[in-house]
Amino acid sequence: MTIAAPENLVYDRPEGFTETPTHYCPGCTHGVAHRLIAEVLEEMGVIEKTIGVAPVGCAVFAYNYFDTDFVEAPHGRAPAMATGIKRVLPDRVVFTYQGDGDLASIGMGEIVHAAARGENLTVVFINNANYGMTGGQMAPTTLPGMKTTSSPNGRDVETQGYPIRVAEMLSTLEGVGYCVRRSLHDPKNIRLAKKAIRLAFETQVRGLGFSMVELLSTCPTNWGMTPVDSLKFVEEHMVPAFPLGDYKVGAGVAQIKA
Amino acid sequence: MPREIWEGNQAIAEAAVRAGLEAYFGYPITPQTEILEYLSKRMPELGRAFVQAESELGAINMVYGAACTGVRVMSTSSSPGVSLMMEGLSYIAGTEIPAVLVNVMRGGPGLGNIAPSQGDYNQAVHGGGHGDYQPIVLAPASVQEAVDLMTLSFDLAEKYRTICMMILDGSIGQMMEPINLPEMQPIQRKDWDWAVRGKADHERRILSSIYLDVHQEEKLNLRLLERWKQIQASEVRYKEYFLDDAEFVIIGFGTAGRVALSAVRLAREEGIKVGLLRPITASPFPHRAIDQLAGRVSGFLVVEMNSGQMLEDVRLAVKGRAPVEFYGRMGGVVPFPYEILSEIHRIAAGPLSVEADPRGAWLERMAHA
C-alpha cells in the first residue's frame, strides 16, 4: 500500500490553487484563508469565471496562488477595481482579498462605498491587528495597549485612537447582503469560516448585494510569538475585542442559509 | 448631416459613447461635471456601465478594473481631481492597459478657481504619477476637434496599450459650438490576449504593475520606452497656419493656440509674415516640425495659459538657433487677440536675442503692463 493511493488521500491541493508555494511566514493564517477560498471556488464550480483582486500588503502575491484570473490593485483600491470589473462583467465572480491596513485604513473610502452601492462583490478581510508586510506597524485594528513598531509603548487610545470594527460598521449599510466575522484560531472556527466564505460567494452569484467575511488572523512574526501562542492570542484577546458573529444576513441570504 | 449646436462637455460625452465607450466612472467637479451628468442618463439607457464614484481615487481605480477586462473605458475630471487620479494612472501605465482620461483644466494650484487654464500641461505631458511612463496627450482647440479626438483617443490607447489623456481648458468644455458628431459605432469587445475575463477560454491571466525583480522592472521600463519611441515616430499631430512664408512663428496649443490664430490673421492683414503651429498632440510633442522651422525663421513666440510650461519643450526643439519669446496669461485669464497682436508687433519690430530669458522678460513686461 502506498500513501499516495487515492483511497488513502485525506488532504490534497484544491483545484482553486496553483502549485506555487506561498511566501507566508510559518504559522500565519493567510494560508488557511487562501485554502478556504480555493475550496469554495472549486466546490461552487466557478474557478473559470472568477476574477480575484489582490491587495497591497502580505497578500500582494495572492495572484500567484489562486488558479483564477487575477489583477493586483493599488493599496486600498481593490473594491474600486473590483467594481470596475464587475460592472462590465456582471456574470463573473469577483472577489477582493484585503488586509486591515489596506481595507480599514487607506482603503476605507473604497470599501464603504462599494458596500453602500451594494456591489455584487465578495470581500475577504484579514484582520491581524497590524501591518504585516511593512514589518508590524499599528493598524486601525490594533488593540488598545498592543505594542507595534509604530506604537512601541502600546497603542495609546488618547493619541492613537481606537480600533475600528469593520464588520459592525459595514453591516449598517443597506447595500450589504452578508457581513460576518469569523476567526481562524482553531479547527472549529476554521470550519465556520469556510461556511461563511461559501455563503458570501453564494450571496454574490445570486445578486443579493455586497458580501464580506472578516477573518481574525495571526501574525506570529510581527507579534513576536510562536504560532501556537498567536492562536491563543487571537482567542483570548482578539475575539473579545472583535466579537465573532453574523452582523448582517439579508433576507435573501437567510433563505440560502436555511 | 446638418451641424448641431452642442456644449463642449456634452459633445465629448456623446462622442465617447459613439466611439464605443462601454464603462464610465467619474466624480463631479467644475468645469467638467456636464460630462458626468450627461453620461448618468445616456449610459444606462444604452445598457452600459456608469458609476458616480466616491472620489476621483475611486473613479480611476474603477477605470483601472474595467480597463483590465479590455473594454473601452473612460473617466473625466478637472485639475484637482486629476491630481487625485495620478496614483491610478501610474498603475494603469505600469500594467500596460488602455484607458482614456479627459482633463477639463481650471486655474490652480490648489483649489484655484473654475476658470479656463492650461496649468496642467507639465502634469499631463511630463509625468504626474510616479515612475517612468509617458501618456499620449491630445489638446483640442474647439468643440469639434475635441469630438474628433475622442474616437482617436480610444484607438490610440488600444493600439499602444497606453493612457490617452485629452487636455482642454474649461472654456472649450463649456462653450457651445456647431459640430458634426461621428456615427454611432457598435460595441466591439475585442479578443485581447491580455484581458482578464475569467480563464474559461484561455490560460489564466494576471494583470499587475508589480515587478519585484529589478531586471524585470527594467525590462518593463525599456518596453514602455520602446513603445513611446514608436508613438513619437507615428503619432505626432499638429496644425500649421500661414507657415509657408512665415518669418515669425507662434506656437500655442488648445484655446491659447486658437486665440493666437485670430491675432495671426490680424497681423497678416497688416502684412506681418507670421504663422502659427498648433500642437494637437501635446505629447508626443512636434519636436521635428519645430526643429525644421528653427533653421529658417527669425523668431518664435510661445503663447500659453500658464507660466510657460510648453515653452521649455519648444526651447528644447529650437536648441538656441532662433530667439524664443513667451507670452502667457494665468489664473484663469484667457488672452485677447489684441494682446497677442501687440506681442507680434513687438517681435516683428525686434531686436530679438537667442540669449534672452523669455520667461524673465515676459514677467518684466507683465509688471509694467
Boltz contact constraints between the chains, C-beta under 6 A:
constraints:
  - contact:
      token1: [A, 48]
      token2: [B, 198]
      max_distance: 6.0
  - contact:
      token1: [A, 48]
      token2: [B, 199]
      max_distance: 6.0
  - contact:
      token1: [A, 48]
      token2: [B, 200]
      max_distance: 6.0
  - contact:
      token1: [A, 49]
      token2: [B, 198]
      max_distance: 6.0
  - contact:
      token1: [A, 51]
      token2: [B, 196]
      max_distance: 6.0
  - contact:
      token1: [A, 51]
      token2: [B, 198]
      max_distance: 6.0
  - contact:
      token1: [A, 63]
      token2: [B, 206]
      max_distance: 6.0
  - contact:
      token1: [A, 69]
      token2: [B, 196]
      max_distance: 6.0
  - contact:
      token1: [A, 69]
      token2: [B, 198]
      max_distance: 6.0
  - contact:
      token1: [A, 69]
      token2: [B, 199]
      max_distance: 6.0
  - contact:
      token1: [A, 69]
      token2: [B, 204]
      max_distance: 6.0
  - contact:
      token1: [A, 69]
      token2: [B, 205]
      max_distance: 6.0
  - contact:
      token1: [A, 70]
      token2: [B, 206]
      max_distance: 6.0
  - contact:
      token1: [A, 71]
      token2: [B, 68]
      max_distance: 6.0
  - contact:
      token1: [A, 71]
      token2: [B, 196]
      max_distance: 6.0
  - contact:
      token1: [A, 71]
      token2: [B, 207]
      max_distance: 6.0
  - contact:
      token1: [A, 72]
      token2: [B, 208]
      max_distance: 6.0
  - contact:
      token1: [A, 72]
      token2: [B, 210]
      max_distance: 6.0
  - contact:
      token1: [A, 74]
      token2: [B, 87]
      max_distance: 6.0
  - contact:
      token1: [A, 74]
      token2: [B, 91]
      max_distance: 6.0
  - contact:
      token1: [A, 77]
      token2: [B, 61]
      max_distance: 6.0
  - contact:
      token1: [A, 80]
      token2: [B, 58]
      max_distance: 6.0
  - contact:
      token1: [A, 80]
      token2: [B, 61]
      max_distance: 6.0
  - contact:
      token1: [A, 80]
      token2: [B, 62]
      max_distance: 6.0
  - contact:
      token1: [A, 81]
      token2: [B, 61]
      max_distance: 6.0
  - contact:
      token1: [A, 81]
      token2: [B, 64]
      max_distance: 6.0
  - contact:
      token1: [A, 81]
      token2: [B, 65]
      max_distance: 6.0
  - contact:
      token1: [A, 83]
      token2: [B, 62]
      max_distance: 6.0
  - contact:
      token1: [A, 84]
      token2: [B, 62]
      max_distance: 6.0
  - contact:
      token1: [A, 84]
      token2: [B, 65]
      max_distance: 6.0
  - contact:
      token1: [A, 84]
      token2: [B, 66]
      max_distance: 6.0
  - contact:
      token1: [A, 85]
      token2: [B, 65]
      max_distance: 6.0
  - contact:
      token1: [A, 85]
      token2: [B, 69]
      max_distance: 6.0
  - contact:
      token1: [A, 87]
      token2: [B, 49]
      max_distance: 6.0
  - contact:
      token1: [A, 88]
      token2: [B, 23]
      max_distance: 6.0
  - contact:
      token1: [A, 88]
      token2: [B, 49]
      max_distance: 6.0
  - contact:
      token1: [A, 88]
      token2: [B, 66]
      max_distance: 6.0
  - contact:
      token1: [A, 88]
      token2: [B, 69]
      max_distance: 6.0
  - contact:
      token1: [A, 88]
      token2: [B, 71]
      max_distance: 6.0
  - contact:
      token1: [A, 89]
      token2: [B, 69]
      max_distance: 6.0
  - contact:
      token1: [A, 92]
      token2: [B, 198]
      max_distance: 6.0
  - contact:
      token1: [A, 109]
      token2: [B, 54]
      max_distance: 6.0
  - contact:
      token1: [A, 109]
      token2: [B, 55]
      max_distance: 6.0
  - contact:
      token1: [A, 110]
      token2: [B, 58]
      max_distance: 6.0
  - contact:
      token1: [A, 113]
      token2: [B, 54]
      max_distance: 6.0
